[in-house]
Amino acid sequence: MILLKEKIEYEQANELFRHYHRLQWISGTVFISASFAILGLTWEIKELHLLFLFFLISVFLYVIWAIIQKRYQDFVEVARDRMLELEKMMGLDLHLKIKKEIIKKQ
């Protein structure tokens, strides 16, 4: 029997996991795209100091994304691990059954 407490905790862990995982992907999309766009502008620049400045800005944006990725990865892993624990406790194994069926068909 699924206890209400575990069900609520599972829903919260799932929501937390999705939130931080989505935040990682969105920030990656924004910062990496901006980094490459700025890096792409360097092809048009003839002045060395501007070239170096744009290169540094591009690298800086990439580093910001890497820091955000690292920062939120801990949250994602804790939420995912707790979700897996709760799934085992509550007998929620649909994803395992689907995985087994996929493997059988291959």
HELIX and SHEET records of a PDB file:
HELIX    1   1 LEU A    4  LEU A   41  1                                  38    
HELIX    2   2 THR A   42  GLU A   44  5                                   3    
HELIX    3   3 LEU A   48  MET A   90  1                                  43    
HELIX    4   4 LEU A   94  LYS A  105  1                                  12    
END                                                                             
